[in-house]
Amino acid sequence: MPRRSLLAILLLLSMTALRAQTPVPAPDTADPAHLTWTGMDRPLNISSFWFTNSTQDEPAFAQPGYDDSHWRPRKRSDTLRSYWQRPSHVVWYRAHIEAPPGTKDLAVSVNGIHGPFELYANGRRVGGAGRIGDPGVFGDMVPIVYPLPADIAPDGHLVLALRTGILFTKDSQQGGLSTDSSLLLGAAAHINDTRSLSIFESLASNYTNLVIACIAGIVALGLYLSARGRDYLDLTLSYITLAVYNMLEMWEFTRPIQRSGFALLVTALLATAPVIFNLEFIRRILGRPRWKLFGIIQILLLVNGVVIQNLFVLAPQIFSFLVQGLFPTVLAIGTYALLDFVVPVIIYRAWRHGNRDAGLLLVAVLPSSVLVLAQISRSILILTKLIANSNNPLERVPGITFNIGWSEVTSFFASIVLLLFMVLRTIRLAREKAELSAEIAAAHNVQTLLLARATQPTPGFAVETAYRPASEVGGDFFLISPGQDGSLFAIVGDVSGKGMQAALRVSLILGALHRESSREPSLVLQNLNSALLSQGDIGFTTACALLVEKDGRFRYANAGHLNPYLDGEELPSAGALPLGISPEAEYDTEEGHLATRQRLVLLSDGVPEARSAAGDLYGFDKLVTLTRLPANDIAEVAHAFGQTDDITVLALALA
Amino acid sequence: MQAPTKVATRTATAASGAPVTILAFAGDIASTSKEPILEAYGATDGQKLLLDFSGTEYVNSSGIAIIIQLLLDATKTGGRTVGIFGLTPHFQKVFTMVGIGKYATLSPDEATALGLL
């Protein structure tokens, strides 16, 4: 149903082909002026036996005594353009019916007049819809029943007159009698039964699709609200608009409505929106860029469905074949060929490249896409006269009582598959999330154990440490290792990246440091660099290693990390590449002396790169005073300023 | 909070008269910047390259890794001369700290950077 505009254009194509093949018809051989109705047992079909006069609009045409012998007969399959190149915008039809005298409780059902009309019986107005002369389109798809007055035809002679308003476009007519118009005369009870059955047959598929759309919409909304994922918001909006459009269409089905141009645009927007939202949903699932192919198709769908296909109402004065015929046709075919060929191909390729969601998406869209492509191909073949315009096997599902189109079947199928998609995807994502949580918990445990081992009793030194990971598992590390000679080795570092990968690298580094036999800072960094390089391209690590002798003399080496601070003063070091980048990297040794009551502070970049809500960095300048504070206070100040990365602070002094 | 990275390419002439390709970065530089930066870098030619950070306020550790990767490729593999300018004092210090100064000159502005190439 969202593809209504496409189906309309395909119908237009078929009508154009039909008109081109049909010459102006000869009058019917049977006399259509007088129909004889012999019984009340079943309704009389009066759709084919009308006379038309398009040149005048006289109230006398409704009167039973009016002489219509000079009017032209009409065959049911003929369009008005078969008779006149430029008919009037009011067209009259008349029929004479001879019913058994004294017949009462009659009714006329009218269906498929897509425009305003007035119905007269023996000169009395008995019904109608809309106002003749107003632009607009009627939506009555099921019969409207007009009861006739009890005394309308005491002698059995009944003249029905129909005054219709027509809106003509270059290639079609809106209003008046057409091939899909149906008029029945019969007993009111029979006519009402026929109408009820017709409504049920016509709307059965609408009810089904409405129920499915509501269920799928509720599921999608629930998933959106629980996961806060934009993916399901698109699907929710798709089903909401689809349900609203379905309800509107069903409401229209049961009554004639004369739409204004604005109402027509709103309806067209509702018909187009589900496809656009669905496309956005698919784009997000496939991770495709917005403003490339998908964006182009969405804009084409919007322009085509809402504006171009409604030009005949928005700009009825333009009778240009180019504007109202060729251009909308080419645009519709191009847009839907893109949508129904390119998008399935993109989904298929994503599936082949391992996107696990793409498989079910392909199953959902493929039947609908194949149907639309087949319809386009058939219309092109008819236009080029390669095949005859016989009954369209692609339109209605054969062999069943209900009036169900293949497009409704594919729409139903897609909704069912998308429901399955949502359920299976939710289960899979929940399982993956649980597995990831278990992995993170395991990594957290390992990291906690390793960092606990990193802090050992430090005879001769007073050591403070503060460690605040930005997430459950961090990318910072530190290690403190007292030597048998009374020295203390310390290292603080930071691996690039976050999450599991960073946590695993931290574990790798701490393991390597525990195995390290040297305590010489530059050599430790050199060995660590080699260990990391042997793991391949796993990102880089900055680190500052420090060895303090028991008399306060210290040596340090730096691999792209923050320099140590001695009583608030930053110690110098030559810049050096971080670890894990180049085997040729060299780490110079710097020296200094830690006096009694002085503090050496090592910290990670989580401190100077703390970032406020306004985007300001904490910076290096304030470290001069900040590093004079206890380690925990330093970490707390950086955290309060705006922690964006792991924060590690290690402060040591001679005891 | 993170602004997407944009890279614009332009050309200039060094003090020596040699043509210089300038890659001007805008937005934050982080792990998501890898594709735009390396794509723009891959499209450059010529022996002299300038990286303009005047439109960049934040470079995280992943961003620094990308810049180091670019510099190592340009200088060691490609034998090109690279200069950097427009860094805030904070990132001037960070870049120095991670040893980028060994692979590229760090200048406060474009004119100075062109003069050094």
Interface residues (C-beta under 8 A of the other chain):
Chain A: D494 S496 G497 G539 F540 T542 N558 G560 H561 L562 N563 G575 A576 L577 P578 I581 S582 A585 D605 P608 E609 R611 G615 L617 G619 F620 T644 D645
Chain B: M1 S31 E57 Y58 N60 S61 S62 I64 A65 I68 L72 H90 K93 V94 T96 M97 V98 G99 I100 G101 K102
